[in-house]
Structure formats: C-alpha cells, structure tokens
C-alpha cells in the first residue's frame, strides 16, 4: 500500500532502526554520571549532537534535543520572548505558519504577515511588520501543506538589520539541506525525516538573548529539562545524516514524479486547482483541490484504493474549520489532497495513483450530484440559492448547478452559514471565470453574490 504522507511523518529510515537498536544496548545509562556506563552514554549523546549540529549548520553547544518539534517551537519562542521582554511583547509570524507556532504566539501582540497566492511571504511585507517593540519574528523554511519554500535568507537579513531575532521552523525542509541565511533560532522534528518520533531540535545562536521558561534543570543547557532519550536521539541524528547524504539523489528522482502529478492531475480530473509555488517548493510534495467533493470522502476512497494521503480541507473529520494555510493563500479549500512522497517511492506507484484518482473523484461527485457541465441559460436575471445548514462542498455545487440559469450579467446569490463558503465561493469564481461581487449579512448566515461573466 503506497504511503504518500511523508510530510506528516516519514517512515522510519533503516539507519534509524539500526542506530536505535544499537543505542538501546549502549545508551541506557545516565549521561551525567562519571562511571563507565554513564561515560558511554555521554559519548553517544555528544556524537549525536555534533552530527545534528553539522546538519543544521550551528555549533554543537548551540543545539539541544527536545521531546518533539512542537516542544522545540514552544520552548524556543517562549525563551526568546522572555529574553527580550524589555524590548516588548510583539511577535511577527507568517499567516501560513504551523499551528504550533500560532498557538505559541497566543497571549502576545501578534502581527500575521500575509502571503501571496503561492503561499510565500515577501521580505518587504516582513520589513513592514517589524516595530520597535518587536521581540521575535518567526518564519517556516517551507510550508507543511503546500510545499512552498520561503525566502528565509532575505527575511533573516531584514530582521538582522532591525535587530530582531528570527526563529525558523525547519521541520519540513531540514532533510533536504541546511537553512540558508542569518537566522537566530531554528527548530525541527526527527519524525519528519525518518527518525523516531519524540525527538526535536532547538538551535539558539550564540548572542541571542534567551531565558528558558522551564523549571531549572541541569540537562540540555537548561533548555530541555528531563532525562535524555539517548537511543532515540542517536537514531534521529544518524538518520538525519543518512537522509542528507541521499538528498541530492532523491530530490532529483522525486521532483520529476511530483512534476508529473502537478501536470497530469488537471488533465485527468476536471475542475482542479494545483496550489503552491510550482518552482520554489519542496521536491516531494504537491497539493491540489478538487471542486464539488469533500476532502474526507476523497481520503477514505483513496485509502480503500490503497493510497495513504492527507488533506488540508475544511471537510476532514478532525475539523470543520477551513485550513488556515489555504485560507491565507486565497485558494480553494474544498476537496483538498496533499501528496508527499517518502524516500524510495516507486514510479509505478505514482502512475497507479494517477490511474485511480479520476475514478475516485468522479464517483464522489456523482454521489453528491455535482454538475458535469454548465446547464443552458434559462433567462432569469437573478437567482437565490438556499444552502443554509449545508456544509462544503454543497454550497459551491448548488451554485455551479444554477449559474447557467441566469444570462451573462445576471447574478446568483448563495445563502450559506458554512464558514468555508467565504473562501470557496470566491475561489470557484476565479477558477470558473465568473465575477465575485462580495458578501453581505442575511437573516440567517451570509449572502454571497456571484455575477455570471460567460
């Protein structure tokens, strides 16, 4: 069964498995002790730290191991904000950061930097967001939902010139190479590159004001309290080194496979929007959204067909809130599918995915009675569609069914109380070449007005 969700968690790398098994026998003792077993554990921990620091591009004494990537983000942001509390409590983040960053920023004065339709920020937008009381700026190296790479080096230069430290969430990109630029703090998570879960990295450059907000602890420079999980740390560092050695080869192999998906999906499946930057992106990840389907059903049907994929759609089982990433980009949120290929993905698995996908999407659309082609115009100058109480993608499906019933220049007003409609109706208009006139409050829900252009 092809696993196409490496962006969530990569399969355990063979090197990680071997290192983990070996370290279970050698690295179980307390590395703070001076007896033989403790010294052996300390040697393993120090070697792992040196290997990880080399991959990150920092000094070993600037890097600590945490219990997860999320923990690294929370500790890094809290420590940096506390270290610069005299400057202020203002923090700058991009609108597409991982939820771990957005949650850690809660309680501070936050400015969200908008992104372009590709999902990328501009250095100019970051520069405009910085203030005299800005204590910290945060920016991911690459987006976890759409794969767009961010201009970290340029943003780091802007922040450095303003005297503001930049924290980089490198969880998605660290396997592919070091993060360029003069960043101040960096975080990452081992299970994203094929290491074991439960290991994160936090790098804090020398000279960055940092005050740990955890209770005092002598381990990991006081920045990650608790007994180190040395076997997992050793496996994480060993696998990071291994995937880095394979990165150039795997990138050259996976990128054409992703290019094939990006090109073929719109050809094979009508009414699809491929999102994210087509060039400045991770080599293994592609995301697309399908009109007139709900993401949860598509994921279930692909799973039944033997493919494990993910979704940032508002219709997945975990939440009815549209993906904040897709919302910030202004792209279609319904029927979203994220494909992220792990190392070693076979070409024939990608070809079979492309064979299966059209039938899956077509079956789901038929079940939802989605329109196949625009119906003929019936001459009404305006229509009202009552989609109250109906969740995505039903409001958009109902709109698509009747848009041909009004003449060119006529309007269709969709009444909906689904938050996703605020994003998906404008996105549908852009995809289908219709004019989105805006929204206004209705007796119940919101009225969205669409004018037929063609």
Secondary structure by P-SEA (a helix, b strand, c coil): cccccccccccccaaaaaaaaaaaaccccccccccaaaaaaaaaaaaaaaaaaaaaccccccccccccaaaaaaaaaaaaaaaacccccbbbbcccccaaaaaaacccbbbbbbbcccccccaaaaaaaccccccbbbbbccccccccccaaaaaaaaaaaacbbbbbccccccccccccccccbbbbbcccccccccbbbbbbccccbbbbccccccccccccccccaaaaaaaaaaaaaaaaaaaaaaaaaaaaaaaaaaccccccccccccccccccccccbbbbbbccccaaaaaaaaaaabbbbbbccccccccccccaaaaaacccccbbbbbbbcccccaaaaaaaaaaaaaaaaaaaaaaccccccccccccccccccccccccaaaaaaaaaccccccccbbbbbbbcccccccaaaaaaaaacccccccccccccbbbbbbbcc
